[in-house]
Amino acid sequence: MAVLLLSSLLLAAPVLLVVSGPVPGSTNKTVPLILWHGMGDSCCNPLSMGAIKKMIEQEIAGIYVLSLMIGKNVVEDTENGFFLDVNHQVSMVCSQLAQDPNLQGGYNAMGFSQGAQFLRAVAQRCPSPPMKKLISVGGQHQGVYGLPRCPGESSHLCDMIREALNRGAYSDLVQKHLVQAQYWHDPLNDDLYKKHSLFLADINQERWKTVPEFTGLYRKSFLSKGCFSVWNLTVPSRRGPSPESAVSPFFL
């Protein structure tokens, strides 16, 4: 998985940075980059996000790279990827970005797996500081329906979460306490999904189609970005098949 992410980034990072001009008022001609890791990972894992951050800093002189840590340490960061309400995570990140002096002129963002749709929520909900470009690597913008096995230390968590999702992904208890439930999209129960999904149905505007003034808010924020690039995974990943990476036609 780490090799796949590194390969994707090697292809995407030059495009991301070349198409963006310098940040006004910045002493550096490169745009800062925000990274958000996927399920079961952390901001600083030396075999994944840590290696990606280091590689970018070595390849692009002077760039400011922030790999998001959701929590006070790496352990909390990993656990919060399973158990901390996504809407709260997005609010935490919006606050962190707004207070970072290195980002006030704008930034680019790259999300991996579930981190991709979380960063899309940041783009839609938090216009300041401005996100210039967003690259999604293996994101599930239409949600998931099924949870594959996770390798390594996260395997027991995945087994527990899979059972809870299969029993009742849209129950209040599961929705409020399991991150993956908040972007669970059951194609056989679409009305149930739209009614009870606490995160994905909101950022995809699937429960607000009859409220034009609200639907226009997210759409305007998202389409103001100079570029949204979706990189589908061509081999099986922890989070399932690549068609889920597509963004809703209604949203666009």
RABEL-V417246 format. One line per field, one symbol per residue. ss: DSSP state (h for helix, s for strand, l for the rest). phi: phi as a letter, one per 40 degrees, with the letter a starting at -180 (. if undefined). burial: 1 if it has 16 or more other C-alpha atoms within 10 Angstrom, else 0. A space follows every 10 residues. Layout:
ss = ???
phi = ???
burial = ???
//
This chain:
ss = lhhhhhhhhh hhhhhhhhll llllllllll lsssssllll llllllllhh hhhhhhhhhl llllssslll lllhhhhhhh hhhllhhhhh hhhhhhhhhl hhhlllssss sslhhhhhhh hhhhhlllll ssssssslll lllsllllll lhhhhhhhhh hhhhhhhhll lhhhhhhlhh hhhslllllh hhhhhhlllh hhhlllllll lhhhhhhhhh hhhlllssss slllllllll lhhhhlllll ll
phi = .ccccccccd ccdccdcccc cccdgccbcb cdbbbbcccg badbdccbcc ccdccccccb dgccbbccbc hcacccdccc cbbcdcccdc cccdcccccc ccbcchacbb bbfccccccc cccccbcbcc ccbbbbbgcb cbgbbhbccb cgcccccccc cdcccccicb cdccdcbbdc ccbcbcccbc ccdccbccbc ccccfcbbcc bdcccccccc ccccccabbb bcccbdbcbh ccdccccddc cc
burial = 0000110110 0110011001 0110000011 1111111111 1111000110 0110010000 0011111111 1001001111 1111111011 0011001100 0111111111 1111111111 1111111111 1111111111 1111111111 0001000100 1101100011 0001110111 1111110000 0011011111 1111111000 0000100110 1100101101 1110001111 1111111000 10
//
